Amino acid sequence: MSDTLIPGWRSPAATRWASLGKRIRGWKENKRQREQIYLVAPAGIPNFGDEFIARGWLNFLASQRPHADVWLDCPEPGRAASMLRDTHPRLRTTNTLWQMAYQSTSDNAEGIGEDARRLTRELGSPKVDIGLSQLRSMSTIHFLGGGYLNDVWKQNIGIVASAHEAKKLTGLRVYATGQGFLPQSDDSAAYLKRLISDFDFVESRDDAGASVLGITHGLDDAFLGLAVNPRQVMNEANLPEIMILIQSDFLEGSDEAHVTDVIRDFIRSRQDEGLQGIGFVEAMPPHDRHFYDILRDEFPDARYFSFQDIWERGLPAGANQTWLTSRFHFHLLAAAAGAKGTWLSLAPGYYDVKHGSLATLGTGWSQGSVAPGGEAPAPAASEAFSDVARRSALTKLALARRLYP
């Protein structure tokens, strides 16, 4: 029977659509056979550490799994698609799980998680049902490293619960690498522990989180980026020798004027030691520009490195530098480049655990504080850490190859 209004006539357009339909059916068949890898990360915000980690895994998979369909589920899929466009050739971006998790109105971990499990199993949320349905066709769900699965971001437990339910429904693999799981309340830790106990591989980047949850103590995923990412270091002579990266978020309980004094005193002390040039670095717009704007008139020759600068050209980091930072990944990356530094502790139970994991690895950096009466002591470093970083990068690369042989 003809599907056109005019009996016996098949229009050229209908013929073209029939041909297209055959191609689509063939594509669907290929897709069923093609490996489907579903990465979850807080990418696209942007925050340099999270983007560096996402780039690392996508570059690795471009080499190891170039023909797989690779999904990146992140809070800002549009920006992530733009920033990561030169990584995996079959990258797709979405925010299904992040949107789903934040629909819950519960105020506790188990309530949020069970809401997510129900939606993943039964659907019924029109905005994300298509994405949740696609989740069932995945080969692997992989939570990339970062500090986003803890009580600082309580709603995100729903993302973990959704992956657990998807595994229960289809038997897909679930990985979680380089995670910063702390802080956790007793109740949220107990619920999270039940969920991840069924995953195929889970590691904490710090010993404290590994101990609380009874899981493997591994390494931060940024070490994979050191093994596979291009444009890691800005190829430029005469970079500033005094580098500042102090965020303006997570400063609750700290006096802005006091933090400004800590930064100013650090700069003046380094200048008294003969260091030349000042650089302020932005890892997360707009939070990391705040203190530059306060101090730029006092230090008019200071150079500002925007997020775009360092994303496109590499880190302005080198062995002749001294850093003052509150950002965890810049502690890691600048120390790997051989720089001395001082890190400032923010948000007790969160940032001190992050930086503490690097102290345990042996960066040798000094610890300062922005609490009332706190200060930034003279910077320090371990000459051995560059070798530690290289070995850690190779260890992380070996893990990646085990997960994706």
SVG drawing of the C-alpha trace seen along z (x, -y; Angstrom):
<svg xmlns="http://www.w3.org/2000/svg" viewBox="-4 -51 71 59">
<polyline fill="none" stroke="black" stroke-width="0.4" points="0.0,0.0 1.3,-3.4 2.2,-5.8 1.6,-8.9 -1.7,-10.7 -1.4,-10.2 -2.0,-6.5 0.9,-4.6 3.3,-7.5 6.4,-7.6 7.8,-11.1 11.5,-11.8 11.5,-13.1 9.9,-9.9 12.6,-7.9 15.3,-10.0 13.7,-9.5 13.5,-5.7 17.2,-5.7 17.9,-7.7 15.9,-5.3 18.1,-2.4 21.2,-4.4 19.6,-5.2 18.7,-1.5 22.3,-0.6 23.6,-3.2 21.5,-1.9 22.8,1.6 26.4,0.3 25.6,-1.6 24.4,1.6 27.7,3.2 29.8,0.1 31.1,-0.3 29.3,-3.0 31.3,-4.7 29.6,-7.1 31.8,-9.5 30.5,-11.6 32.4,-14.7 31.9,-18.2 33.2,-19.6 32.2,-22.7 31.7,-25.1 34.7,-25.7 37.2,-24.8 40.7,-24.1 41.3,-21.0 38.1,-19.3 38.6,-20.2 42.2,-19.0 41.0,-15.6 38.2,-15.3 40.7,-16.2 43.1,-13.5 40.5,-10.7 39.2,-11.8 42.6,-12.0 43.4,-8.5 40.2,-7.1 40.9,-8.7 44.0,-6.6 42.7,-3.5 39.0,-3.5 38.8,-5.7 35.8,-4.0 33.7,-3.9 30.9,-6.4 32.0,-8.5 29.4,-10.4 30.4,-13.1 27.6,-13.8 28.5,-17.1 26.8,-20.3 27.5,-22.5 27.6,-20.3 27.7,-23.2 30.8,-24.7 32.4,-21.3 31.7,-20.4 33.5,-23.6 36.5,-23.2 37.0,-19.5 36.2,-19.5 39.8,-18.4 39.9,-15.3 37.8,-12.2 36.4,-12.0 33.1,-10.5 32.5,-12.7 28.9,-13.6 27.9,-15.8 24.8,-15.8 23.7,-16.8 21.1,-14.1 22.3,-12.8 23.1,-16.2 19.6,-17.5 18.0,-14.3 19.8,-14.4 18.7,-18.0 15.0,-17.2 14.9,-15.5 13.4,-17.5 14.8,-15.2 17.2,-16.7 19.2,-13.5 21.5,-11.2 19.3,-8.1 16.2,-10.1 18.0,-11.8 19.5,-8.5 16.3,-6.5 14.5,-9.3 17.2,-8.9 17.0,-5.1 13.2,-5.2 13.5,-7.6 16.3,-5.5 14.2,-2.4 10.7,-3.6 11.3,-6.9 8.5,-9.4 10.5,-12.6 9.9,-14.0 12.9,-16.3 15.4,-13.5 13.6,-10.3 15.3,-10.1 18.7,-10.4 17.9,-7.9 16.7,-5.5 19.9,-5.8 21.8,-5.1 20.6,-1.5 22.5,-1.0 25.9,-2.0 28.8,0.5 30.5,-1.5 29.6,-4.4 32.8,-6.0 32.9,-8.7 36.0,-10.7 38.1,-12.0 37.2,-15.1 35.8,-16.3 32.1,-16.3 30.7,-13.1 30.6,-14.2 28.5,-16.2 29.6,-19.6 27.5,-18.7 24.8,-16.6 22.5,-16.3 25.2,-14.5 24.6,-11.3 21.7,-10.9 24.1,-10.5 25.9,-7.6 22.5,-6.0 21.4,-6.3 24.5,-4.5 24.0,-1.8 20.4,-1.3 21.6,-1.2 24.1,1.5 21.3,3.5 19.1,3.2 21.7,4.1 24.8,5.4 27.0,2.5 30.4,1.8 30.8,-1.2 34.1,-2.8 35.0,-5.6 38.6,-6.8 40.5,-9.5 37.6,-10.4 37.6,-12.9 34.7,-11.4 35.1,-13.6 33.5,-15.1 30.7,-12.6 28.3,-12.4 27.9,-9.0 24.5,-8.5 25.7,-9.6 28.9,-7.5 26.9,-4.4 24.6,-4.9 27.4,-5.7 29.3,-2.7 26.3,-0.4 26.1,-1.9 29.8,-1.7 30.3,1.8 28.6,3.1 30.8,1.1 33.5,2.7 36.3,0.4 36.4,-2.5 39.4,-4.4 39.8,-7.4 42.6,-9.9 43.2,-10.3 43.8,-7.8 41.2,-9.4 38.4,-8.7 39.7,-5.2 39.6,-4.5 36.0,-5.8 34.6,-3.8 36.8,-0.8 38.1,-1.2 41.3,-1.4 43.6,-4.4 44.7,-5.6 45.8,-8.8 44.1,-11.9 43.1,-11.7 45.1,-14.8 48.1,-12.5 46.6,-10.8 46.6,-14.2 50.3,-14.6 50.8,-11.4 48.6,-12.2 47.6,-15.9 49.2,-18.2 49.9,-21.9 50.7,-21.3 53.1,-24.1 53.1,-27.6 56.0,-27.7 57.2,-31.2 60.4,-32.7 60.5,-35.1 57.3,-34.0 56.7,-35.7 58.5,-34.2 55.8,-34.9 52.5,-33.2 49.2,-33.8 46.0,-31.8 43.6,-32.4 39.9,-31.7 37.1,-33.9 34.6,-31.0 34.8,-28.8 36.0,-31.8 33.2,-31.6 34.5,-32.5 37.5,-34.3 37.9,-38.1 38.5,-39.4 40.8,-42.1 42.9,-39.5 43.1,-37.3 44.2,-40.3 46.9,-41.0 48.1,-37.4 48.5,-37.7 50.2,-41.1 52.6,-40.0 53.6,-36.9 54.3,-39.0 56.3,-41.6 58.4,-38.9 59.2,-37.2 60.2,-40.5 62.5,-41.1 64.1,-37.8 64.8,-39.1 62.1,-37.3 61.0,-39.1 57.6,-39.4 54.1,-38.7 51.4,-36.6 47.8,-36.1 46.1,-33.0 42.5,-32.2 41.4,-28.6 37.7,-29.1 36.0,-32.3 35.0,-34.6 36.0,-33.4 39.8,-33.6 40.0,-37.1 38.7,-38.7 42.0,-39.3 43.7,-40.4 41.2,-43.2 41.7,-44.2 45.5,-44.3 46.1,-45.3 46.6,-49.0 49.3,-48.1 51.1,-45.9 50.4,-47.5 53.0,-45.4 51.4,-42.1 50.3,-39.9 46.9,-38.2 46.6,-34.7 43.0,-34.1 41.3,-30.7 41.4,-30.9 45.1,-31.7 46.1,-28.6 43.5,-26.3 44.7,-27.1 48.4,-27.7 49.3,-25.6 50.2,-26.4 52.5,-29.3 54.5,-27.0 58.2,-26.3 60.9,-25.3 62.1,-28.9 58.8,-29.9 57.1,-30.3 53.4,-29.8 50.7,-30.8 47.5,-28.9 44.3,-27.6 43.5,-25.5 44.3,-21.8 45.2,-21.0 47.5,-23.9 49.4,-22.7 49.7,-19.3 50.6,-20.7 52.9,-23.5 54.8,-21.1 55.1,-18.6 56.7,-21.4 59.3,-21.8 58.0,-25.0 58.1,-25.9 54.9,-26.8 52.6,-27.5 49.0,-26.3 46.3,-27.9 43.7,-25.8 40.0,-26.6 36.8,-24.7 38.1,-22.4 37.3,-18.7 37.3,-19.4 40.3,-21.4 42.7,-20.4 42.0,-16.7 42.8,-17.5 46.0,-19.3 46.9,-16.8 46.9,-14.0 49.6,-15.9 51.6,-16.5 51.5,-12.8 52.8,-12.2 55.7,-14.5 55.3,-17.9 57.1,-19.5 55.0,-22.6 54.3,-24.8 50.8,-25.0 49.3,-28.4 45.9,-29.5 43.4,-32.3 41.7,-31.9 41.9,-34.9 45.5,-35.3 46.6,-32.9 49.5,-33.6 51.4,-32.2 54.8,-30.8 57.8,-30.8 57.4,-28.5 59.1,-25.1 59.4,-22.1 60.8,-18.7 63.2,-18.2 62.1,-14.6 58.5,-15.4 58.9,-15.8 60.1,-12.1 57.1,-11.2 54.8,-12.9 56.3,-11.1 55.9,-7.7 52.3,-8.6 51.5,-9.6 52.7,-6.2 50.8,-4.4 47.6,-6.2 48.1,-5.4 48.6,-1.7 45.3,-1.8 43.5,-3.4 44.9,-0.6 43.6,2.0 40.1,0.4 40.1,0.1 42.4,2.9"/>
</svg>
